[in-house]
Amino acid sequence: MVMKINEPQLLKEIKKGQTGYGILIESDGYIDPNVQKNILQENRDSGDFYIPFPYVVSAVFQRADHLNANGRIYPRSILEKEIKKYQEKINERRAYAENDHPDSVVISVKGISLNVTKLWFEGKTVVGEMEILCSPGYVKYGICSTPGDILANSIYYNRLKLGVSSRGVGEVVSKGGVSYVTESFELLGFDAVTDPSTSGAFIGKELSDLTQYIENNNKVVDNKKIIIEKVDRVLGLL
């Protein structure tokens, strides 16, 4: 029997190397602290606290047809379908997410730290923008009282290298020794995390900051990708 998304008590996280149906967590990007150094220096020089409001940053969210650190591949057709569905949440301003990855399919209101505002494909790379949700106390005085404040402060003042990561549910199957996410996948959202599973996916102040990390459709990243493409051809996936 296939488990449903409305039965969270039955779902388990599918770890690296495992197959089956459950919660799929992929840590897919970093927040580069260097993109904020100019504003940080302005604050130190003036002695005043300043943060852009709204605080919007660009990001690489996910990659299609790419073997991530969890050993899984998300076919482009599946990601395209879910990104298209996710646009409804973006349009209604409810594409929100949390800090870290709660082991649940439910996004907690008290844990909300960001809201995705734009999402689209550049080649096989999913890019977009997110707004880090800061309280008036943080915007005006630098006082951290919400998850969004903590996230913003970690980037601005502590200059920590953080990231974004997808959370969803679906089935993972093995084909030719490679793990693939199937059509059952449902995207829940993107959270702020620390550990990456997709290489070279960064968050920058502007999309131009991310150009070097967006894969060209025809670019061969490494020998591992060549092997995967050969496997896909044998399986009839390309």
C-alpha positions, -999 to +999 in steps of 0.1 A: +000+000+000+013+034-009+016+058+020-001+092+016+011+126+025-018+131+050-005+102+070+027+117+085+029+092+113+036+065+088+063+083+069+100+079+076+130+098+061+146+079+032+183+081+040+213+080+016+215+046-001+179+036+009+149+030-014+112+032-007+085+058+000+090+085+026+103+119+035+130+132+011+154+158+024+180+173+001+203+201+013+209+219-019+227+252-014+247+277+006+243+312+017+276+329+009+284+353+037+307+374+014+278+388-005+268+408+026+302+422+035+295+456+020+264+462+041+282+448+071+311+473+066+285+501+062+270+492+095+304+492+112+315+525+097+283+544+105+277+528+139+241+523+129+222+491+122+210+487+087+193+458+069+174+459+036+136+455+040+123+434+026+154+413+027+154+393-006+182+371-018+187+350-050+194+313-047+201+280-065+174+257-051+177+224-068+192+206-099+176+182-123+194+151-136+222+156-111+236+131-086+236+148-052+254+139-020+226+117-010+232+096-041+198+105-056+188+120-090+157+141-096+146+138-133+138+171-148+103+161-158+095+155-121+110+187-109+093+207-136+059+193-126+065+201-089+079+236-095+049+244-117+026+233-088+046+253-063+040+285-082+005+286-067+020+288-032+044+315-044+015+335-059-005+332-027+025+341-005+025+308+013+057+293+000+073+295+034+098+274+052+118+269+084+153+268+097+167+233+097+147+203+085+120+192+109+113+155+106+078+162+094+057+169+064+041+198+083+056+233+082+052+249+116+040+285+118+063+292+148+093+280+128+088+300+096+119+320+087+116+326+049+092+328+020+101+319-016+090+347-039+102+335-073+113+301-088+122+291-123+146+269-144+179+280-159+189+250-180+186+221-156+191+243-125+162+256-104+169+292-093+148+319-077+145+344-049+135+342-013+126+367+013+141+362+048+113+372+072+126+397+097+108+413+126+105+451+131+128+448+161+156+432+140+152+456+111+153+487+133+176+476+162+192+442+154+172+424+181+167+387+173+133+374+183+122+352+154+136+324+133+139+348+104+159+372+126+183+344+135+188+335+099+194+371+088+218+378+117+237+346+110+244+358+074+250+395+082+269+397+114+282+362+121+289+356+084+280+319+086+278+299+054+243+286+055+220+272+028+187+261+015+173+226+011+142+209-003+118+189+017+093+166+001+078+131+001+081+104-026+095+071-037+132+063-044+140+034-067+173+019-078+180+016-116+213+003-127+228+010-093+217+046-094+189+060-071+161+079-088+132+098-074+099+087-091+068+105-103+053+101-068+074+130-055+056+159-039+076+191-031+067+206+003+091+235+004+126+247+010+143+252+044+174+270+056+201+244+065+238+239+071+249+209+050+248+207+012+239+176-009+240+193-043+274+208-051+279+244-061+244+257-053+248+291-036+226+319-024+237+354-035+225+389-032+218+390-070+212+363-096+244+374-113+263+362-083+252+327-091+261+325-128+291+303-122+271+278-103+243+273-128+250+243-150+247+246-187+226+219-203+256+206-222+282+211-195+300+179-183+307+185-146+327+154-139+333+118-149+304+107-125+279+126-147+292+109-178+287+075-162+251+085-151+243+097-186+255+064-201+233+045-175+203+067-184+207+059-221+208+022-214+177+025-193+160+047-220+157+077-197+175+101-220 
